[in-house]
Amino acid sequence: MLKEINVEYKTLYATRRSYASVMSFGGENLEDIQKVMGHSKGSKITEKHYIDPRILKLEHDKLNAQKQQDIFNMMIEVENESSQSKSA
């Protein structure tokens, strides 16, 4: 599926910083991002180490970020489906 859209495979863990930044600049609530990332509410770890303003400098980058978020969500769905079929 990733080959079809010319995206290099990366593990989900390798995309954590991009995911947190994309979610933040996409308007997601910081507490929700912390919950998804496994960080405690109010933790500075998320902002200090995971949300990087350099990822989204231009409006064009924000549109690309939405596409990346869609791809990430698709990867999670595939991973979940794969896990469910293995345990069935």
C-alpha positions, -999 to 999 in steps of 0.1 A, spaced: 0 0 0 28 25 8 46 17 -24 15 28 -43 17 63 -28 56 64 -29 61 65 8 91 47 24 82 22 51 90 33 86 80 17 119 52 34 138 77 43 165 100 61 140 71 85 131 63 96 167 78 131 164 62 138 131 29 125 143 30 147 175 39 177 155 13 171 128 -14 166 154 -3 198 173 -2 220 143 -34 205 130 -52 219 161 -53 187 183 -56 193 220 -22 189 238 -37 166 264 -51 143 237 -17 142 220 -1 133 254 -26 106 259 -19 90 225 19 94 230 17 77 264 28 108 282 12 119 315 -11 149 314 8 181 320 41 165 310 66 188 293 81 158 274 56 161 246 63 197 239 100 196 246 110 165 227 82 156 203 65 188 189 89 206 165 77 238 150 103 234 121 82 206 107 54 229 96 68 262 84 45 270 55 8 266 47 18 241 21 35 220 47 3 220 67 -15 204 38 12 178 35 10 172 73 -27 163 69 -18 138 42 9 124 65 -17 121 93 -40 102 70 -12 79 60 -3 73 97 -39 66 106 -40 41 76 -9 24 89 -24 20 124 -55 5 108 -34 -20 88 -14 -28 119 -45 -34 140 -61 -56 113 -29 -76 110 -28 -81 148 -64 -91 149 -60 -117 121 -29 -132 138 -48 -137 171 -79 -152 154 
